[in-house]
């Protein structure tokens, strides 16, 4: 492309520097135009990993559960906290936003999921469960935080990454453990009516909790491996205790045989299982210790270091 150069006093070939936005004379190096704006189309994609290569970057991220909610307009607020235009704001509030409640629920789910360090698949599953409840018009008048917490609990179980009700309750300020439990039963009942069959929540095994509990206690790789093998062998015996109680009791058993013994109180805090419950499960496991604890970790003579459940 040619352009007139004031130094060369004639038309010369010019070079466009895209990084700086400068138009430069190719013969004398004079900058003929600086910081020019590139008005051509931009074909770079800003899409996520969904496989959508649409280069459009206008508006917020699309959520398939919200329909056209991402296209709504919000009247901004002024510098002093007041609405920029009171009339527009009043008209917007009068019209209402049918998706306002579900957007708030999705934000609450995202916040709770982040606090529990949950993966995106669990967060999306919890949002999907809540959306199905919203479609049935059965969420009005119910505790939002209890419903959201129950959705997360069910989603964790369905994705085989279970969390205890106590763990979820610890990051919820507006609902008690009993309220979350009731909300869970309500959701299961409602979705059973929708599907015409029982809702699949997945079976909880003691091994589902081990890695997280062991990580919370700072246990070594060797200790974690021995705990996993012990839990697997314990499944061959009729131990009528909850999976989380069995997991906590086996961790207590293995740490007694290691150099870094963990107090029962620390195990109780890390597993959210009461000390008395751990002791009762330990009492049931103790007679089988020689058969369930791997030999490579502890010989039979080492098992004498285990404390008697009567102590």
C-alpha positions in Angstrom: 0.0 0.0 0.0 1.3 3.5 -0.9 0.9 6.7 1.0 2.3 10.2 0.8 5.5 10.8 2.9 6.1 14.4 4.0 9.8 13.8 4.3 10.3 12.0 0.9 7.8 14.5 -0.7 6.2 11.7 -2.7 4.1 8.6 -2.5 6.1 5.7 -1.0 5.3 2.2 0.1 4.3 2.0 3.8 4.5 -0.8 6.3 1.8 -1.2 9.0 3.1 -2.3 12.5 0.1 -4.2 13.9 1.6 -4.5 17.4 2.1 -0.7 17.9 -0.6 0.5 15.5 1.8 2.6 13.5 2.0 3.3 9.8 5.7 3.6 8.8 7.4 4.8 5.6 9.4 1.9 4.2 12.1 4.3 2.7 12.9 6.9 5.4 11.2 5.2 8.5 9.0 8.2 9.3 5.9 7.3 11.3 3.0 8.6 9.2 0.2 7.6 11.6 0.5 6.4 15.2 -1.9 4.3 17.4 -4.4 3.7 14.6 -7.4 1.5 15.3 -7.7 -1.8 13.5 -11.4 -1.9 12.3 -11.1 -5.3 10.6 -12.9 -8.4 12.0 -11.3 -10.3 14.9 -11.5 -14.0 14.4 -9.9 -15.1 17.7 -12.2 -17.3 19.8 -12.8 -16.6 23.4 -14.9 -19.7 23.9 -14.4 -22.2 26.7 -13.6 -26.0 26.4 -17.2 -26.7 25.2 -16.0 -26.9 21.6 -17.8 -23.7 20.5 -15.6 -21.7 18.2 -17.8 -18.7 17.9 -15.5 -15.6 18.0 -18.3 -13.4 19.4 -17.2 -12.1 22.8 -20.3 -10.0 23.6 -22.2 -10.7 26.8 -21.7 -13.0 29.6 -21.1 -16.8 29.5 -24.0 -18.8 28.3 -25.7 -21.2 30.7 -27.9 -23.8 29.1 -30.0 -24.1 32.3 -30.9 -20.4 32.2 -32.2 -20.1 28.6 -32.0 -16.4 27.7 -31.2 -15.1 31.2 -27.7 -14.1 30.1 -29.2 -11.6 27.7 -31.1 -9.6 30.3 -30.2 -5.9 31.0 -29.4 -4.6 34.5 -29.6 -0.9 35.3 -26.2 0.1 36.8 -25.8 2.1 40.0 -24.3 5.5 40.4 -21.1 6.3 42.3 -23.0 7.1 45.5 -24.8 3.8 45.4 -28.0 5.2 44.0 -29.5 4.1 40.7 -28.2 5.9 37.7 -31.8 6.5 36.5 -34.5 6.1 39.1 -37.3 5.9 36.4 -35.5 3.1 34.5 -34.7 1.2 37.6 -38.3 1.4 38.8 -39.6 0.2 35.5 -37.2 -2.7 35.5 -38.1 -3.8 39.0 -41.8 -3.5 38.1 -41.3 -5.8 35.2 -39.5 -8.4 37.3 -37.0 -11.1 36.3 -38.5 -14.6 36.2 -35.0 -16.1 36.4 -33.8 -14.0 39.3 -34.4 -16.7 41.9 -32.7 -19.5 40.0 -29.7 -17.2 39.2 -29.3 -16.6 42.9 -29.5 -20.3 43.6 -26.9 -21.1 41.0 -24.6 -18.4 42.5 -25.1 -20.0 45.9 -24.3 -23.4 44.5 -21.1 -22.1 42.9 -20.0 -20.4 46.2 -20.6 -23.6 48.2 -18.9 -25.7 45.6 -15.8 -23.5 45.7 -15.7 -23.6 49.5 -15.8 -27.4 49.4 -13.3 -27.5 46.6 -15.7 -29.5 44.4 -15.0 -30.1 40.7 -17.1 -28.5 37.9 -19.0 -31.7 37.1 -20.5 -31.8 40.7 -21.4 -28.1 40.6 -23.2 -28.6 37.2 -25.0 -31.7 38.5 -26.2 -29.8 41.6 -27.4 -26.9 39.3 -29.3 -29.4 37.1 -31.0 -31.0 40.1 -32.1 -27.5 41.4 -33.4 -26.6 37.9 -35.6 -29.7 37.8 -37.1 -28.6 41.2 -37.6 -25.1 39.9 -39.4 -26.5 36.9 -41.8 -28.2 39.2 -42.6 -24.9 41.0 -41.9 -26.5 44.4 -39.1 -24.3 45.7 -41.2 -21.3 46.7 -41.3 -20.8 50.5 -38.5 -23.2 51.3 -35.1 -22.5 52.8 -32.8 -21.8 49.8 -29.6 -22.7 51.5 -31.0 -26.0 52.7 -32.2 -26.9 49.2 -28.9 -25.9 47.6 -26.9 -27.8 50.2 -29.1 -30.9 49.7 -28.6 -30.6 45.9 -24.8 -30.5 46.4 -25.0 -33.5 48.7 -26.9 -35.6 46.2 -24.7 -34.4 43.3 -21.6 -35.5 45.2 -23.0 -39.0 45.8 -24.1 -39.3 42.1 -20.6 -38.4 41.0 -19.0 -40.9 43.4 -17.3 -38.1 45.4 -19.5 -38.1 48.5 -19.3 -35.5 51.2 -20.8 -35.9 54.7 -23.8 -33.8 55.7 -21.6 -32.4 58.5 -19.0 -31.3 55.9 -21.6 -29.5 53.9 -23.3 -28.1 57.0 -20.0 -26.5 58.1 -20.0 -24.1 55.1 -23.7 -23.3 55.3 -24.8 -20.5 57.6 -28.5 -20.4 57.0 -29.5 -24.1 57.5 -29.0 -26.7 60.2 -28.0 -30.3 59.6 -31.6 -31.4 60.3 -33.0 -28.9 57.7 -30.5 -30.2 55.1 -31.5 -33.7 55.8 -35.2 -32.9 55.4 -34.4 -31.0 52.1 -32.6 -34.0 50.8 -35.6 -36.3 51.5 -37.9 -33.7 49.9 -35.8 -33.5 46.7 -35.6 -37.3 46.4 -39.4 -37.5 46.8 -40.1 -34.8 44.3 -37.8 -36.2 41.6 -39.1 -39.6 42.2 -42.6 -38.3 41.3 -41.1 -36.6 38.2 -39.2 -39.7 36.9 -41.7 -42.3 38.1 -38.9 -44.3 39.8 -36.5 -44.0 42.7 -33.7 -41.4 42.2 -30.3 -43.0 41.9 -27.9 -41.5 44.4 -25.1 -44.0 44.3 -23.8 -46.3 47.1 -21.4 -45.0 49.6 -18.3 -47.1 50.5 -15.8 -46.5 53.3 -13.1 -46.1 50.7 -14.8 -43.1 49.2 -13.8 -40.9 52.1 -10.2 -42.2 52.7 -8.1 -40.0 50.5 -9.6 -36.8 51.7 -9.5 -37.8 55.4 -5.9 -39.0 55.2 -4.9 -35.8 53.4 -6.5 -33.7 56.2 -4.5 -35.7 58.7 -1.2 -35.3 56.7 -0.6 -39.1 56.5 2.2 -40.5 54.5 1.8 -42.4 51.3 2.6 -45.7 53.0 0.0 -45.1 55.7 -2.7 -44.2 53.1 -1.9 -47.4 51.1 -2.3 -49.5 54.2 -5.5 -47.8 55.2 -7.0 -48.5 51.7 -6.0 -52.2 51.8 -7.4 -52.5 55.3 -10.8 -51.0 54.3 -10.9 -53.3 51.3 -10.3 -56.4 53.5 -12.8 -55.2 56.1 -15.5 -55.4 53.5 -15.4 -59.2 53.8 -16.6 -59.1 57.4 -20.1 -58.2 58.7 -19.3 -54.8 60.3 -22.6 -53.2 60.9 -21.4 -49.6 61.0 -21.7 -46.7 58.6 -19.0 -46.4 55.9 -17.7 -43.1 57.3 -17.4 -44.6 60.9 -15.5 -47.6 59.5 -13.2 -45.3 57.6 -12.5 -43.2 60.7 -11.9 -46.3 62.9 -9.5 -47.9 60.4 -7.5 -44.6 60.2 -7.3 -44.6 64.0 -6.2 -48.3 64.0 -3.4 -47.7 61.4 -2.1 -44.6 62.9 -1.5 -46.5 66.2 1.0 -48.7 64.4 2.9 -45.8 62.8 5.6 -43.5 64.2 3.3 -40.5 63.9 0.4 -41.5 66.1 -2.7 -39.4 65.7 -4.8 -38.5 68.7 -8.4 -39.6 68.5 -9.5 -36.0 68.8 -7.6 -35.1 65.6 -9.1 -38.0 63.7 -12.6 -37.0 64.9 -12.1 -33.4 63.7 -10.7 -34.5 60.3 -13.4 -37.0 59.6 -16.3 -35.2 61.3 -17.2 -38.4 63.2 -17.7 -38.2 67.0 -15.1 -39.8 69.2 -17.6 -42.2 70.7 -18.7 -43.4 67.3 -15.1 -44.1 66.3 -14.5 -46.1 69.5 -17.6 -48.2 68.8 -16.6 -49.0 65.2 -13.0 -49.7 66.4 -14.4 -52.1 69.0 -16.1 -54.1 66.2 -13.0 -54.1 64.0 -10.4 -54.9 66.7 -11.1 -58.7 66.7 -10.3 -58.9 62.9 -7.2 -56.7 63.1 -4.8 -59.6 62.2 -6.8 -60.5 59.1 -7.5 -57.0 57.7 -4.3 -55.1 58.4 -1.7 -55.9 55.6 1.3 -58.0 56.7 3.8 -55.8 54.9 2.7 -52.9 57.1 2.5 -54.6 60.5 3.6 -58.0 61.6 1.5 -60.0 64.2 3.7 -58.9 67.0 3.2 -55.3 66.1 -0.5 -55.6 66.5 0.1 -55.8 70.3 0.6 -52.1 70.1 -3.1 -51.6 69.3 -5.0 -50.3 72.3 -7.7 -52.5 73.7 -11.2 -51.3 72.9 -12.0 -51.7 76.6 -9.3 -49.2 77.6 
